[in-house]
Amino acid sequence: MTRENDLTEKEMRLRSIIAGLGSTGVAFSGGVDSSLLLAIARETLGKERVLALTVDAEMIPGIERKSAEQLSRNLDVRHRFVTISALSDPGIRANEPDRCYHCKHALFARLMQIVREEGLNTLVHGANLDDTGDFRPGMRAAEELGVRAPLLEAGLRKTDVRKLSHHLGLPTWDAPSMACLASRVPYGTPLSQESLSRIEAAETILREQFDLQQLRVRDHYPIARIEVPESDIERLSQPDTRRGIVQRFRLLGYQYVTLDLSGFRSGSMNDAVPREE
């Protein structure tokens, strides 16, 4: 079977799964995965049977909220922001390795409540097959609450999601991967509004003033550890660029600013998590 035929088969399987839902709420971040999921749900089920639900919490970057609002408007989908005070939850605030479980459980439970109030059949989220290969305790929360993952069920990997998104003309097809701001803080370091705001401000500086798209600022306060793709490391290492970044980051309170020579990698904080043999 050719790759094209394989992808076509996965797309047909995905559409069949979504059609079987009847109606659904979509946990919608505005990222690559949830955008494809929302677009196909809108095509398959129709406007009145789909509701996009975007969480507005302390660890959600403002750029994600803006993206979700714009995309839902472009897709002509009903859309609601759902405000949640995540830092009021001790399990989230403590930022232990199972933080994502506590966070996803709280967020999905609230979204499921809205889904029931709206008379929709279920809630879906954008996990794909690649998400099963990393340490992701949030997946367990979704399973416990009965939140479906159609992309995963259809066997789509991230590359498949991007190809289908491109085929459908979605602007997110080549968008950089996103993650909540809490993922920038080492496990065991309690989360605070101050640290999350500092991280968002630092990443906004790199994105808007230094023309970077894929990046993370890992917060080992008072140290900032910048991760960018290997192709951007040389550019950021230039004297004027280095001085400019250090100057701006020190205004945010960072005393030391480092550039990770390993380059950008999603979930790098998970490197410190012991794995079961």
C-alpha positions as CSV (number, residue, x, y, z in Angstrom):
1,M,0.0,0.0,0.0
2,T,1.4,3.4,-0.9
3,R,1.7,6.2,1.6
4,E,-1.0,8.2,-0.1
5,N,-3.4,5.2,0.0
6,D,-2.6,4.6,3.6
7,L,-3.3,8.2,4.5
8,T,-6.6,8.1,2.5
9,E,-7.6,5.1,4.5
10,K,-6.8,6.8,7.8
11,E,-8.8,9.8,6.7
12,M,-11.8,7.7,5.9
13,R,-11.5,5.9,9.2
14,L,-11.3,9.2,11.0
15,R,-14.4,10.6,9.3
16,S,-16.3,7.4,10.1
17,I,-15.3,7.6,13.7
18,I,-16.5,11.2,13.9
19,A,-19.7,10.5,12.0
20,G,-20.5,7.8,14.6
21,L,-20.3,10.4,17.4
22,G,-23.5,12.1,16.3
23,S,-22.6,15.3,18.0
24,T,-19.6,16.5,20.0
25,G,-17.6,19.1,21.8
26,V,-14.1,19.5,20.7
27,A,-11.3,20.5,23.2
28,F,-9.8,23.1,20.9
29,S,-6.5,24.8,21.5
30,G,-6.0,26.2,18.0
31,G,-3.0,23.9,17.5
32,V,-2.4,21.5,14.6
33,D,-4.2,18.5,15.9
34,S,-7.3,20.0,17.4
35,S,-7.7,22.3,14.3
36,L,-7.9,19.3,12.0
37,L,-10.2,17.5,14.4
38,L,-12.5,20.5,14.6
39,A,-12.5,21.0,10.8
40,I,-13.5,17.4,10.0
41,A,-16.1,17.4,12.8
42,R,-17.6,20.5,11.3
43,E,-17.6,19.0,7.8
44,T,-18.9,15.6,8.9
45,L,-21.5,16.5,11.6
46,G,-22.6,20.0,10.6
47,K,-22.4,23.3,12.4
48,E,-25.2,22.7,14.9
49,R,-23.7,19.5,16.2
50,V,-20.2,20.7,17.0
51,L,-19.0,23.0,19.7
52,A,-15.4,24.2,20.1
53,L,-14.3,24.6,23.7
54,T,-11.1,26.5,24.5
55,V,-9.8,26.5,28.0
56,D,-8.6,29.9,29.3
57,A,-6.3,29.1,32.3
58,E,-3.2,30.6,33.8
59,M,-0.8,28.3,31.8
60,I,-2.4,28.9,28.4
61,P,-0.4,31.4,26.3
62,G,-2.3,34.3,24.9
63,I,-1.2,33.4,21.4
64,E,-3.1,30.2,21.7
65,R,-6.3,31.9,22.7
66,K,-6.0,34.3,19.8
67,S,-5.3,31.5,17.4
68,A,-8.3,29.5,18.6
69,E,-10.7,32.4,18.3
70,Q,-9.6,33.2,14.8
71,L,-9.6,29.6,13.5
72,S,-13.0,28.8,15.0
73,R,-14.4,32.0,13.2
74,N,-12.8,30.9,9.9
75,L,-14.3,27.4,10.3
76,D,-17.7,28.8,11.1
77,V,-18.0,26.8,14.3
78,R,-19.7,27.6,17.5
79,H,-17.0,28.5,20.0
80,R,-16.8,29.1,23.8
81,F,-13.9,30.1,26.1
82,V,-14.0,28.2,29.4
83,T,-12.2,30.0,32.2
84,I,-10.6,27.8,34.8
85,S,-8.4,28.7,37.8
86,A,-5.9,25.8,37.5
87,L,-3.5,27.2,40.1
88,S,-6.1,26.8,42.8
89,D,-5.8,23.0,42.4
90,P,-3.0,21.8,44.7
91,G,-2.2,18.9,42.4
92,I,-1.5,21.2,39.6
93,R,0.3,23.9,41.5
94,A,2.7,21.5,43.1
95,N,4.0,20.6,39.6
96,E,5.0,17.0,40.4
97,P,5.6,14.6,37.4
98,D,1.8,13.8,37.5
99,R,0.8,17.4,37.1
100,C,-0.6,16.9,33.6
101,Y,-2.9,14.2,35.0
102,H,-4.4,16.6,37.6
103,C,-4.6,19.4,35.0
104,K,-6.2,17.4,32.3
105,H,-8.6,15.8,34.7
106,A,-9.8,19.2,36.0
107,L,-10.0,20.7,32.5
108,F,-11.7,17.8,30.8
109,A,-14.2,17.4,33.7
110,R,-15.3,21.0,33.3
111,L,-15.6,20.6,29.5
112,M,-17.6,17.4,29.9
113,Q,-20.0,19.3,32.1
114,I,-20.5,21.8,29.4
115,V,-21.0,19.1,26.8
116,R,-23.7,17.5,28.9
117,E,-25.4,20.9,29.4
118,E,-25.3,21.5,25.6
119,G,-26.9,18.1,25.0
120,L,-23.9,16.8,23.0
121,N,-23.0,13.2,23.0
122,T,-19.3,13.3,23.8
123,L,-16.1,15.3,24.1
124,V,-13.0,14.7,21.9
125,H,-9.5,15.9,22.1
126,G,-6.6,16.0,19.6
127,A,-4.2,13.3,20.8
128,N,-2.5,11.4,17.9
129,L,-0.6,8.1,17.8
130,D,2.7,9.8,18.4
131,D,1.5,11.0,21.8
132,T,1.5,7.4,23.1
133,G,5.3,7.3,22.8
134,D,6.1,9.9,25.5
135,F,5.4,10.5,29.2
136,R,1.9,11.9,29.0
137,P,-0.1,11.3,32.2
138,G,-2.9,13.6,30.8
139,M,-3.9,10.8,28.5
140,R,-4.9,8.7,31.5
141,A,-7.2,11.5,32.7
142,A,-8.9,11.6,29.3
143,E,-9.4,7.8,29.3
144,E,-10.8,7.9,32.8
145,L,-13.4,10.6,31.9
146,G,-14.3,9.0,28.6
147,V,-12.9,11.7,26.4
148,R,-12.4,10.3,22.9
149,A,-9.3,10.8,20.7
150,P,-10.4,10.2,17.1
151,L,-7.0,11.0,15.6
152,L,-5.4,8.4,17.7
153,E,-8.2,5.9,17.1
154,A,-7.8,6.3,13.4
155,G,-4.1,5.7,13.6
156,L,-2.9,9.1,12.6
157,R,0.6,10.3,13.4
158,K,1.7,13.9,13.5
159,T,3.0,13.8,10.0
160,D,-0.4,12.5,8.8
161,V,-2.2,15.3,10.7
162,R,0.0,17.9,8.9
163,K,-0.5,16.3,5.5
164,L,-4.3,16.2,5.9
165,S,-4.4,19.7,7.3
166,H,-2.4,20.9,4.2
167,H,-4.8,19.0,1.9
168,L,-7.8,20.7,3.6
169,G,-6.2,24.1,3.4
170,L,-5.9,24.7,7.1
171,P,-3.4,27.4,8.0
172,T,-2.2,25.3,10.9
173,W,-0.7,22.6,8.7
174,D,2.9,23.8,9.3
175,A,2.3,25.6,12.6
176,P,4.9,25.0,15.3
177,S,3.9,22.6,18.1
178,M,2.5,24.2,21.2
179,A,2.3,23.2,24.8
180,C,1.1,24.8,28.0
181,L,3.4,27.2,29.9
182,A,3.7,24.8,32.8
183,S,5.7,22.4,30.7
184,R,8.6,25.0,30.9
185,V,9.0,24.6,34.7
186,P,11.0,21.7,36.1
187,Y,9.0,19.1,38.0
188,G,9.0,19.8,41.7
189,T,9.1,23.6,41.3
190,P,5.7,24.9,42.3
191,L,3.9,26.8,39.6
192,S,3.0,30.5,40.2
193,Q,1.3,33.2,38.2
194,E,4.6,35.1,38.3
195,S,6.6,32.3,36.8
196,L,4.1,31.6,34.0
197,S,3.8,35.3,33.1
198,R,7.6,35.6,33.0
199,I,7.9,32.6,30.7
200,E,5.2,33.9,28.3
201,A,6.8,37.3,28.2
202,A,10.2,35.8,27.4
203,E,8.8,33.6,24.6
204,T,6.9,36.6,23.2
205,I,10.2,38.5,23.0
206,L,11.9,35.7,21.1
207,R,8.9,35.3,18.8
208,E,8.2,38.9,18.0
209,Q,11.5,40.6,18.3
210,F,13.9,37.9,17.1
211,D,11.6,36.2,14.5
212,L,11.5,32.8,16.0
213,Q,8.6,30.4,15.6
214,Q,9.5,27.0,17.2
215,L,10.9,27.7,20.7
216,R,10.7,27.1,24.4
217,V,12.0,29.1,27.3
218,R,12.6,26.6,30.1
219,D,12.4,28.4,33.4
220,H,15.1,27.3,35.9
221,Y,14.8,30.6,37.6
222,P,16.9,32.7,37.9
223,I,18.3,30.8,34.8
224,A,16.4,30.9,31.4
225,R,17.3,27.9,29.2
226,I,16.3,28.7,25.6
227,E,15.5,25.8,23.2
228,V,15.3,26.5,19.4
229,P,15.8,24.3,16.4
230,E,19.4,23.5,15.6
231,S,19.1,25.6,12.5
232,D,18.5,28.7,14.7
233,I,21.3,28.1,17.2
234,E,24.0,29.8,15.1
235,R,21.9,32.9,14.5
236,L,21.1,33.3,18.2
237,S,24.8,32.9,19.0
238,Q,25.8,36.0,17.2
239,P,27.1,38.7,19.5
240,D,24.5,41.4,18.9
241,T,21.6,38.9,19.1
242,R,23.0,37.4,22.3
243,R,23.3,40.8,23.9
244,G,19.8,41.8,22.8
245,I,18.2,38.7,24.3
246,V,20.2,38.9,27.6
247,Q,19.3,42.6,28.0
248,R,15.6,41.9,27.5
249,F,15.5,38.8,29.7
250,R,17.2,40.5,32.6
251,L,14.4,43.0,32.6
252,L,12.1,40.1,33.3
253,G,14.2,39.0,36.3
254,Y,16.5,36.3,34.8
255,Q,20.0,36.6,36.0
256,Y,21.5,34.1,33.6
257,V,20.4,33.3,30.0
258,T,21.6,30.1,28.3
259,L,21.1,28.5,24.9
260,D,20.6,24.8,24.9
261,L,23.0,23.3,22.4
262,S,20.8,20.1,22.1
263,G,18.2,22.3,20.3
264,F,14.5,22.3,20.6
265,R,12.7,19.1,21.7
266,S,9.2,18.7,22.9
267,G,8.8,17.4,26.4
268,S,12.5,17.9,27.3
269,M,11.5,18.3,31.0
270,N,10.4,14.7,30.9
271,D,14.1,13.7,30.5
272,A,14.3,13.9,34.3
273,V,11.3,11.6,34.9
274,P,12.4,8.0,35.9
275,R,10.9,5.5,33.4
276,E,9.7,2.0,34.2
277,E,11.8,-0.8,32.8
